[in-house]
Amino acid sequence: MSYAVGVDLGGTKTAVALVSSEGVLGDVVTAPTPAADGGDAVLDVVADLVRQVATDDVVGIGVGTAGVVDSRTGRIISSTDTFCSWVGTDVPAGLRARLGWAPGRRVVALNDVDAHAMGEYRFGAARGLDSLFMVAVGTGVGGALVLDGKLRNGHHHVAGEMGHIPTPGAESMRCPCGRLGHLEAIAAGPAIERRYASFGNERASGREIMSRATGYDDDARTVVRDAAVALGRAIAGIVTVVDPAAVVIGGGVADAGPVWWQPLTDTIRSEVISVLAELPVLKAELGSSAALVGAAAQVFVTEEKS
């Protein structure tokens, strides 16, 4: 058995833990992410947390982070405004320098949804399968693709990122990227909350809207159903192109009950061709530990290749 350090680097909190090659998670240490203070400050916090959990025999560090990550170098090539001066940060080189690690010791960085996908592929809902399409629905809508046991990042490092697919029904809705009509503008958690309020209702949390949708609130049912149907259509299109062994869905919105899951799965089944009709659509299993375990899993994959 070998060990790696997994890092879940979020906009508000950074979590770090030791992870075994069998997916067993050690104690998790956390600290606020100084995202407004720039890349150097963020890496200082990550390095300090790594020192708290790393042992002399760890084979490497895996960092799952928000933003678009160059899969070859670990450099951040695109990010939201949440992370000040994050673009251009060389995550592996910065951590090596802070920790005094020799070049032969592995440090990998990957997008946070890619990390979720690797966790579910190796240790979670898709373990034992050769591929999956991962969907994360929370404050945004993200996606990641594992084929033949490998993350597929694409030429521009955004393969699987489905949140910005042009989506019927969302034409007049503005996506956080600034454009109109994208999937994230109708299917993400904040989009569900905004649309419910736009019908003249009081502001309510996504959890409360889901609860109301199971009762007699027609507006809540409409908003939740439309979000699920839009997501289901997008998934149906993607799986028809890439043909994964399963779809795994996680994130905060995926914790909703049948009021969301039923129209989602019904839509996928009705839109795909018959040969894909039995494609498993699975709920993610690893919860909040997915990115930690998945980032470490990418270190183990790199180790196995060497």
Secondary structure, DSSP 4 states (H G I P E B T S, - for coil): --EEEEEEE-SSEEEEEEEETT--EEEEEEEE--GGG-HHHHHHHHHHHHHHH--TT--EEEEEESSEE-TTT-BEEE--TTSTT-TT-BHHHHHHHHHT--TTSEEEEEEHHHHHHHHHHHHSTTTT-SEEEEEEESSSEEEEEEETTEE---TTS-TT--TTSB-TT-TTSBPTTS-BSBTHHHHSHHHHHHHHHHTTPPP--HHHHHHHHTTT-HHHHHHHHHHHHHHHHHHHHHHHHH--S-EEEESGGGG--HHHHHHHHHHHHHHS-GGGTT--EEE-SSGGGHHHHHHHHHHHHHHHH-
